Amino acid sequence: MLDPDVLAALSIQRYDPQPEIAGVLHQPLRKHRALEGAFMEHLRLEGGQVEGLPVGFEVRQISVSWAVPGRINAFHLHPKRVQDELWCVIAGELKVWLVDVRKDSPTRGNKRAYLLSGEAPALLYIPSGVAHGYRAGARGATLLYAMNSQFDPRDPNEGRLPWDYFGAELWEEDRG
């Protein structure tokens, strides 16, 4: 039915579920929209703990990061001390890759992508030992994130792997 050259070049799109990563949580937020604007609760805190998460998470620092369009910021780990993070994109888009590099994790080696967007905000909980990185979309992105550890410039807990450590193909543009 099809030209043999077309058949030879053809691939079939797959829709397999992405592998899980133990401890990672993705929780959509409610963005209330109206003609005059929008409103969204980011976090509710009780005694420093984030309400509504199935894990204990005491907020110790909140930061904002702005990424220019196409920016790749990868891969990042916190090897010295436990530092869990709770990410939320409030403008633009990020393609986030997570890779489980915890030695004793049942999901060690699993890679998973998430799309975080200001249009459909969500919380992404990243436990310590899960490598994380992102690529900003065509409009760039504003990332609001909370941590359960404070940054110490005298003893930084900022481990970096090369951007392509887990494969440059993770960051390739989908031109399909």
Backbone bond lengths (Angstrom), bond angles and torsions (degrees), N, CA, C in turn:
res aa  C-N    CA-C-N  psi(-1)  N-CA   C-N-CA  omega(-1)  CA-C   N-CA-C  phi
1 M - - - 1.453 - - 1.526 112.40 -
2 L 1.342 116.51 -33.77 1.463 119.74 -177.90 1.520 109.92 -111.46
3 D 1.309 114.64 155.12 1.450 122.22 175.45 1.531 108.78 -57.20
4 P 1.339 120.00 134.95 1.475 122.23 -178.29 1.526 113.47 -58.59
5 D 1.354 118.11 -34.67 1.467 120.08 177.94 1.526 110.89 -66.40
6 V 1.337 116.23 -37.50 1.468 120.74 177.47 1.524 109.44 -66.55
7 L 1.315 116.79 -45.00 1.469 120.78 178.99 1.531 111.66 -59.00
8 A 1.327 116.51 -39.19 1.460 120.59 -178.59 1.537 111.59 -66.83
9 A 1.336 117.26 -31.18 1.468 121.85 -178.23 1.524 112.90 -91.83
10 L 1.300 117.28 -11.98 1.460 122.19 -173.95 1.522 112.20 -74.43
11 S 1.317 116.11 136.78 1.467 121.47 170.49 1.525 107.20 -125.20
12 I 1.306 115.85 154.28 1.455 121.22 -178.91 1.525 108.45 -101.92
13 Q 1.329 115.85 126.82 1.461 121.05 177.89 1.520 109.73 -62.14
14 R 1.328 116.23 136.77 1.469 121.15 179.87 1.526 109.23 -111.90
15 Y 1.302 115.47 149.32 1.454 121.75 -179.16 1.526 110.81 -128.69
16 D 1.329 116.08 38.47 1.457 120.69 178.93 1.529 109.36 -64.75
17 P 1.326 117.45 145.54 1.468 119.03 175.60 1.525 110.06 -66.09
18 Q 1.321 115.90 147.13 1.458 120.21 178.13 1.523 109.49 -74.93
19 P 1.314 117.26 150.48 1.467 119.37 179.16 1.525 110.53 -67.65
20 E 1.306 115.26 147.99 1.458 121.13 176.22 1.523 109.35 -77.26
21 I 1.327 115.62 156.88 1.454 122.58 170.68 1.524 105.48 -126.84
22 A 1.320 116.00 119.64 1.460 121.77 -175.87 1.523 111.00 -54.30
23 G 1.326 116.00 130.02 1.458 121.91 175.78 1.512 115.50 88.18
24 V 1.336 118.81 -14.10 1.462 121.30 179.16 1.531 108.19 -78.57
25 L 1.320 115.55 135.42 1.462 120.91 179.00 1.523 109.53 -125.98
26 H 1.311 116.36 140.21 1.466 122.77 175.20 1.515 106.45 -126.81
27 Q 1.326 116.34 116.13 1.457 121.32 -173.95 1.529 109.87 -128.28
28 P 1.340 117.99 108.91 1.473 120.00 177.70 1.525 111.46 -60.07
29 L 1.312 116.06 146.76 1.465 123.07 175.97 1.526 109.02 -106.33
30 R 1.315 116.18 159.02 1.465 120.49 177.81 1.521 109.75 -94.79
31 K 1.314 115.09 119.58 1.459 121.55 176.66 1.524 106.33 -105.68
32 H 1.322 116.26 114.98 1.464 121.69 -178.80 1.528 108.19 -90.11
33 R 1.319 116.04 117.31 1.465 120.96 -175.85 1.516 110.77 -108.71
34 A 1.306 114.97 146.93 1.463 122.43 175.67 1.523 107.36 -149.04
35 L 1.308 116.73 170.98 1.464 119.94 179.69 1.522 112.17 -59.43
36 E 1.325 116.30 -32.95 1.463 119.49 -176.61 1.524 114.10 -88.75
37 G 1.336 117.45 0.38 1.461 119.38 177.82 1.514 111.59 146.72
38 A 1.314 115.52 -154.40 1.463 120.66 -177.03 1.523 109.03 -147.09
39 F 1.335 114.92 160.08 1.458 122.53 177.59 1.517 108.36 -141.55
40 M 1.359 115.65 142.47 1.452 120.32 177.49 1.526 108.25 -149.61
41 E 1.319 115.95 136.70 1.463 119.75 169.68 1.523 107.60 -82.57
42 H 1.322 115.82 131.01 1.464 120.31 178.85 1.522 109.75 -87.75
43 L 1.324 117.42 -60.47 1.462 122.19 179.53 1.516 109.65 -139.36
44 R 1.316 115.85 143.14 1.460 121.52 167.86 1.515 106.41 -108.59
45 L 1.345 115.62 132.02 1.457 120.69 -176.97 1.524 110.49 -117.30
46 E 1.301 114.92 141.51 1.459 122.42 174.14 1.521 106.53 -133.86
47 G 1.328 116.65 110.35 1.460 120.00 -178.11 1.516 112.63 60.55
48 G 1.317 118.21 33.32 1.457 122.88 -179.56 1.518 114.54 84.47
49 Q 1.328 117.54 -10.31 1.471 121.87 -179.92 1.535 109.87 -91.51
50 V 1.313 116.13 142.69 1.460 121.16 177.24 1.527 108.38 -77.84
51 E 1.315 116.27 124.01 1.460 121.28 177.14 1.522 109.93 -75.79
52 G 1.328 115.68 147.52 1.453 120.95 172.81 1.517 115.66 87.21
53 L 1.332 118.25 -6.31 1.461 120.45 175.34 1.523 108.34 -91.11
54 P 1.317 117.73 140.95 1.464 119.44 179.00 1.534 113.94 -77.90
55 V 1.337 116.97 4.57 1.461 122.00 176.34 1.527 108.19 -126.02
56 G 1.317 116.64 152.55 1.456 120.05 174.85 1.518 110.26 -70.93
57 F 1.313 116.25 131.67 1.472 120.62 -179.26 1.518 107.72 -147.94
58 E 1.335 116.23 104.99 1.459 121.04 177.57 1.528 108.67 -93.04
59 V 1.304 116.57 120.07 1.465 121.32 -179.04 1.523 109.19 -73.05
60 R 1.339 115.57 124.06 1.465 121.72 178.39 1.534 111.92 -115.46
61 Q 1.339 116.07 -19.43 1.461 120.08 178.17 1.517 108.48 -159.06
62 I 1.335 115.77 143.42 1.467 122.11 174.12 1.521 106.82 -123.92
63 S 1.334 116.17 132.13 1.460 121.36 -177.23 1.522 109.86 -133.05
64 V 1.325 114.86 163.57 1.464 122.27 176.47 1.519 107.55 -128.40
65 S 1.330 115.58 137.84 1.456 121.33 177.02 1.530 108.10 -128.70
66 W 1.318 116.44 134.04 1.458 121.95 176.92 1.520 108.06 -109.73
67 A 1.313 116.36 128.64 1.465 121.38 -179.75 1.526 109.26 -115.20
68 V 1.318 116.33 132.07 1.460 120.91 176.56 1.533 108.64 -73.54
69 P 1.331 118.30 159.29 1.466 120.54 -179.68 1.527 112.32 -53.29
70 G 1.337 115.23 131.90 1.454 121.76 176.60 1.521 115.63 81.37
71 R 1.318 118.49 -4.62 1.466 122.65 -177.34 1.527 110.60 -59.63
72 I 1.336 116.42 129.48 1.464 121.91 171.77 1.526 106.62 -105.39
73 N 1.310 115.70 124.40 1.462 122.46 177.71 1.526 106.64 -125.95
74 A 1.332 115.34 93.15 1.464 118.57 -174.84 1.517 108.72 -155.42
75 F 1.269 119.31 163.99 1.459 130.54 -23.24 1.510 108.36 -98.36
76 H 1.301 117.73 150.34 1.446 125.56 -166.04 1.529 108.89 -127.79
77 L 1.324 117.24 137.16 1.474 123.81 177.15 1.526 108.98 -144.37
78 H 1.324 115.61 164.43 1.465 122.04 177.99 1.528 108.20 -123.92
79 P 1.348 117.46 85.86 1.467 120.90 -170.63 1.523 115.73 -80.98
80 K 1.321 119.37 -21.22 1.468 121.12 -173.80 1.523 113.51 -84.10
81 R 1.328 116.20 -39.72 1.459 121.82 -176.36 1.522 108.72 -141.40
82 V 1.314 115.45 155.29 1.464 119.49 176.10 1.523 108.70 -61.53
83 Q 1.309 115.61 128.35 1.463 121.19 172.90 1.517 107.72 -144.36
84 D 1.322 115.23 102.27 1.454 121.36 173.59 1.520 107.32 -89.30
85 E 1.334 116.28 151.83 1.459 120.27 -178.71 1.516 110.06 -131.35
86 L 1.320 114.75 152.11 1.460 122.72 178.91 1.525 106.80 -128.42
87 W 1.340 116.26 105.86 1.458 122.34 -173.21 1.528 111.11 -97.77
88 C 1.347 114.68 148.66 1.465 121.43 172.89 1.528 108.36 -151.95
89 V 1.322 117.34 119.78 1.462 121.44 175.15 1.524 107.57 -84.25
90 I 1.332 115.92 126.54 1.463 119.35 -178.42 1.535 112.69 -108.39
91 A 1.332 117.28 -9.26 1.464 121.77 174.38 1.527 108.06 -154.67
92 G 1.324 116.02 141.03 1.457 120.40 -179.70 1.519 111.86 77.42
93 E 1.339 115.56 -157.54 1.462 120.88 -177.71 1.525 109.97 -141.87
94 L 1.326 113.90 148.89 1.460 122.07 171.14 1.514 108.70 -130.98
95 K 1.324 116.09 134.41 1.459 120.72 165.57 1.515 104.73 -93.34
96 V 1.327 115.83 115.16 1.457 122.39 -175.39 1.520 108.84 -105.55
97 W 1.319 116.29 131.28 1.460 121.46 172.59 1.511 108.88 -110.65
98 L 1.324 116.06 133.34 1.451 123.46 174.23 1.522 108.14 -118.30
99 V 1.330 116.65 139.46 1.459 121.86 177.21 1.529 107.21 -134.83
100 D 1.321 115.48 125.25 1.455 121.05 -179.50 1.525 109.39 -79.76
101 V 1.337 116.97 111.76 1.460 121.52 179.86 1.534 111.35 -116.13
102 R 1.330 116.78 18.21 1.469 121.04 178.17 1.527 109.29 -75.22
103 K 1.317 115.93 128.04 1.461 122.74 -173.88 1.529 113.27 -54.93
104 D 1.321 118.61 -43.10 1.465 121.74 -174.56 1.523 113.83 -105.29
105 S 1.312 118.13 16.84 1.464 121.02 -177.87 1.527 111.06 -78.06
106 P 1.334 117.50 140.39 1.467 119.86 176.13 1.537 112.95 -68.10
107 T 1.339 116.65 -14.83 1.465 119.74 179.18 1.537 111.13 -113.10
108 R 1.322 116.20 23.17 1.470 121.25 -180.00 1.531 110.26 -52.64
109 G 1.335 115.13 132.95 1.461 121.14 178.75 1.517 114.23 90.51
110 N 1.330 118.22 -14.03 1.472 120.07 179.65 1.515 110.48 -68.64
111 K 1.340 114.97 139.59 1.460 123.02 176.27 1.518 107.50 -116.63
112 R 1.320 115.87 141.61 1.462 119.00 178.97 1.520 109.64 -148.39
113 A 1.324 115.62 138.32 1.460 121.89 178.04 1.523 109.62 -103.73
114 Y 1.316 115.46 146.54 1.465 123.47 173.44 1.522 107.53 -132.29
115 L 1.315 116.35 146.23 1.461 121.22 170.37 1.516 106.64 -105.45
116 L 1.317 116.05 118.04 1.459 121.11 175.67 1.517 107.45 -107.30
117 S 1.324 116.09 133.83 1.453 120.76 -172.17 1.523 111.37 -143.37
118 G 1.318 115.75 142.55 1.455 120.87 173.85 1.519 112.25 -67.13
119 E 1.318 117.70 -22.13 1.468 121.47 177.74 1.520 111.84 -70.84
120 A 1.315 117.07 -36.45 1.468 122.93 179.68 1.524 108.18 -132.19
121 P 1.338 117.91 72.08 1.462 120.99 -173.40 1.524 113.15 -59.82
122 A 1.320 114.86 147.39 1.457 122.22 177.96 1.517 107.96 -150.94
123 L 1.328 115.17 157.44 1.453 121.06 171.75 1.518 108.14 -93.77
124 L 1.321 117.05 135.75 1.460 122.47 174.63 1.525 106.76 -120.99
125 Y 1.322 115.78 112.23 1.462 122.16 179.95 1.527 108.31 -90.94
126 I 1.349 115.45 122.44 1.458 122.03 -177.54 1.525 107.92 -116.59
127 P 1.334 117.00 108.05 1.459 118.68 179.51 1.529 111.85 -73.65
128 S 1.320 114.84 154.79 1.464 121.53 177.64 1.529 109.42 -56.24
129 G 1.315 116.75 138.75 1.457 121.67 -179.49 1.513 113.60 94.78
130 V 1.327 116.75 -2.56 1.460 120.92 174.89 1.531 106.78 -104.00
131 A 1.327 116.06 114.64 1.464 120.77 179.11 1.523 108.74 -65.78
132 H 1.328 116.52 139.53 1.457 120.17 -176.55 1.523 110.56 -139.53
133 G 1.321 113.13 146.01 1.451 120.41 178.05 1.504 109.60 -161.26
134 Y 1.319 115.88 166.68 1.461 119.12 -178.47 1.518 111.86 -145.49
135 R 1.329 112.77 161.86 1.459 122.00 168.86 1.519 106.94 -126.78
136 A 1.330 116.35 126.00 1.459 121.10 -179.73 1.523 110.49 -75.62
137 G 1.324 115.18 146.78 1.456 122.02 178.72 1.522 112.14 -76.25
138 A 1.324 115.72 -172.05 1.465 122.77 -174.32 1.529 113.24 -64.14
139 R 1.338 117.70 -21.76 1.471 120.98 178.87 1.522 112.11 -102.31
140 G 1.330 117.36 5.78 1.451 120.10 -173.63 1.522 109.14 74.89
141 A 1.324 116.92 -166.11 1.465 119.57 -178.77 1.519 110.64 -161.68
142 T 1.326 114.34 153.62 1.457 122.54 170.32 1.516 106.80 -117.03
143 L 1.330 115.43 119.52 1.462 122.66 -178.02 1.522 108.98 -108.87
144 L 1.328 115.78 121.49 1.456 123.08 174.46 1.519 106.18 -104.53
145 Y 1.340 116.84 124.36 1.459 117.51 -177.13 1.518 111.96 -141.43
146 A 1.334 113.66 147.68 1.455 121.89 178.77 1.522 108.14 -112.90
147 M 1.345 115.25 149.73 1.462 120.71 179.56 1.520 108.68 -132.23
148 N 1.319 115.79 153.73 1.461 119.36 175.68 1.527 111.08 -98.52
149 S 1.314 116.64 21.74 1.460 124.10 177.05 1.518 106.97 -146.47
150 Q 1.335 116.41 145.55 1.462 119.50 178.62 1.524 110.54 -95.44
151 F 1.315 115.43 144.07 1.456 121.28 176.70 1.520 109.44 -67.61
152 D 1.320 116.35 133.28 1.455 122.31 178.25 1.526 107.96 -120.86
153 P 1.340 119.01 104.61 1.465 120.50 -177.20 1.530 113.22 -63.95
154 R 1.349 118.69 -19.63 1.459 121.52 178.10 1.522 111.96 -79.69
155 D 1.350 116.60 -21.73 1.462 121.73 179.91 1.530 108.49 -145.82
156 P 1.334 117.24 70.44 1.462 120.01 -175.67 1.532 112.36 -60.41
157 N 1.310 114.59 141.35 1.467 122.57 178.44 1.530 108.13 -110.62
158 E 1.312 115.12 47.67 1.461 121.72 -173.06 1.521 109.56 -117.04
159 G 1.317 117.00 95.40 1.452 121.36 176.34 1.515 110.67 -92.73
160 R 1.304 117.48 137.69 1.468 122.35 -179.84 1.519 110.07 -124.16
161 L 1.318 114.78 137.25 1.458 122.19 169.72 1.527 106.92 -109.66
162 P 1.330 118.45 157.36 1.469 119.39 176.21 1.534 110.89 -56.43
163 W 1.308 116.06 146.86 1.466 122.02 -176.47 1.520 112.21 -56.17
164 D 1.328 117.60 -28.83 1.467 121.88 -176.98 1.529 112.20 -107.08
165 Y 1.323 118.27 18.24 1.462 122.66 -176.19 1.530 112.23 -55.65
166 F 1.314 117.45 -38.62 1.469 122.22 -179.15 1.534 111.63 -98.03
167 G 1.326 117.33 7.74 1.459 122.47 177.83 1.516 112.06 119.41
168 A 1.309 115.67 125.83 1.473 120.72 179.14 1.523 111.39 -63.44
169 E 1.354 116.83 -24.41 1.466 119.88 -177.83 1.533 112.46 -64.19
170 L 1.328 118.01 -20.49 1.468 119.71 177.76 1.524 111.43 -60.11
171 W 1.308 116.54 -31.58 1.465 121.16 -173.77 1.526 113.71 -100.32
172 E 1.334 116.41 0.48 1.461 119.00 -179.05 1.526 111.00 -66.63
173 E 1.300 115.00 144.90 1.463 121.55 176.56 1.530 108.92 -70.11
174 D 1.298 116.39 137.61 1.469 121.35 177.04 1.526 107.71 -80.52
175 R 1.302 115.47 108.85 1.470 120.28 -178.83 1.506 111.80 -108.85
176 G 1.343 116.10 20.38 1.455 121.37 -176.48 1.461 113.02 -80.50
